[in-house]
Amino acid sequence: MVRLFRAAHRHITRPLVETAVLVVDTHRNLWGRDFSVTWESLDLKNKLAWIYFVSHTVGIVSILEVFLLRKR
């Protein structure tokens, strides 16, 4: 049984943790450094357009989720 747990840890848990760490580091680098540099260089009109786009996208996705969950 111990061998089974060690094998599961070696082949399943460790790769999942390594992948999660890689994803978090990549996400932190992308949104922390690159996004802030790009965002600061935009003028107010473009910033407002992005905020408008994101808010409407979230609204549409929320409405679709409500309709899909209601059908179940």
TORKOL-4160 file (C-alpha; in steps of 0.2 Angstrom, whole numbers, padded with zeros to 4 digits, m for minus):
72
<pt num="1" X="0000" Y="0000" Z="0000"/>
<pt num="2" X="0014" Y="0012" Z="0004"/>
<pt num="3" X="0022" Y="0008" Z="m0013"/>
<pt num="4" X="0005" Y="0013" Z="m0021"/>
<pt num="5" X="0005" Y="0030" Z="m0012"/>
<pt num="6" X="0023" Y="0034" Z="m0016"/>
<pt num="7" X="0020" Y="0029" Z="m0034"/>
<pt num="8" X="0004" Y="0040" Z="m0035"/>
<pt num="9" X="0014" Y="0054" Z="m0027"/>
<pt num="10" X="0028" Y="0053" Z="m0039"/>
<pt num="11" X="0017" Y="0051" Z="m0055"/>
<pt num="12" X="0002" Y="0061" Z="m0051"/>
<pt num="13" X="0004" Y="0074" Z="m0037"/>
<pt num="14" X="0021" Y="0080" Z="m0040"/>
<pt num="15" X="0018" Y="0084" Z="m0059"/>
<pt num="16" X="0001" Y="0093" Z="m0054"/>
<pt num="17" X="0010" Y="0104" Z="m0041"/>
<pt num="18" X="0024" Y="0108" Z="m0053"/>
<pt num="19" X="0011" Y="0112" Z="m0067"/>
<pt num="20" X="0001" Y="0123" Z="m0055"/>
<pt num="21" X="0017" Y="0132" Z="m0049"/>
<pt num="22" X="0022" Y="0135" Z="m0068"/>
<pt num="23" X="0004" Y="0142" Z="m0071"/>
<pt num="24" X="0004" Y="0154" Z="m0056"/>
<pt num="25" X="0022" Y="0160" Z="m0060"/>
<pt num="26" X="0017" Y="0163" Z="m0079"/>
<pt num="27" X="0001" Y="0172" Z="m0074"/>
<pt num="28" X="0010" Y="0183" Z="m0061"/>
<pt num="29" X="0023" Y="0188" Z="m0074"/>
<pt num="30" X="0010" Y="0191" Z="m0088"/>
<pt num="31" X="m0003" Y="0201" Z="m0078"/>
<pt num="32" X="0010" Y="0209" Z="m0065"/>
<pt num="33" X="0023" Y="0216" Z="m0076"/>
<pt num="34" X="0018" Y="0215" Z="m0094"/>
<pt num="35" X="m0001" Y="0220" Z="m0092"/>
<pt num="36" X="0003" Y="0235" Z="m0081"/>
<pt num="37" X="0016" Y="0242" Z="m0093"/>
<pt num="38" X="0004" Y="0241" Z="m0107"/>
<pt num="39" X="m0011" Y="0247" Z="m0097"/>
<pt num="40" X="m0001" Y="0263" Z="m0091"/>
<pt num="41" X="0003" Y="0267" Z="m0109"/>
<pt num="42" X="m0015" Y="0267" Z="m0115"/>
<pt num="43" X="m0025" Y="0283" Z="m0115"/>
<pt num="44" X="m0041" Y="0285" Z="m0106"/>
<pt num="45" X="m0052" Y="0282" Z="m0121"/>
<pt num="46" X="m0045" Y="0265" Z="m0124"/>
<pt num="47" X="m0045" Y="0261" Z="m0105"/>
<pt num="48" X="m0063" Y="0265" Z="m0104"/>
<pt num="49" X="m0066" Y="0254" Z="m0120"/>
<pt num="50" X="m0058" Y="0239" Z="m0112"/>
<pt num="51" X="m0068" Y="0241" Z="m0096"/>
<pt num="52" X="m0084" Y="0242" Z="m0106"/>
<pt num="53" X="m0079" Y="0227" Z="m0116"/>
<pt num="54" X="m0074" Y="0216" Z="m0101"/>
<pt num="55" X="m0090" Y="0221" Z="m0091"/>
<pt num="56" X="m0102" Y="0217" Z="m0105"/>
<pt num="57" X="m0093" Y="0201" Z="m0108"/>
<pt num="58" X="m0095" Y="0196" Z="m0090"/>
<pt num="59" X="m0113" Y="0201" Z="m0091"/>
<pt num="60" X="m0116" Y="0190" Z="m0107"/>
<pt num="61" X="m0107" Y="0175" Z="m0099"/>
<pt num="62" X="m0117" Y="0177" Z="m0083"/>
<pt num="63" X="m0134" Y="0177" Z="m0093"/>
<pt num="64" X="m0129" Y="0162" Z="m0103"/>
<pt num="65" X="m0124" Y="0153" Z="m0087"/>
<pt num="66" X="m0141" Y="0157" Z="m0079"/>
<pt num="67" X="m0150" Y="0150" Z="m0095"/>
<pt num="68" X="m0140" Y="0135" Z="m0096"/>
<pt num="69" X="m0142" Y="0131" Z="m0077"/>
<pt num="70" X="m0161" Y="0134" Z="m0078"/>
<pt num="71" X="m0163" Y="0121" Z="m0092"/>
<pt num="72" X="m0156" Y="0107" Z="m0080"/>
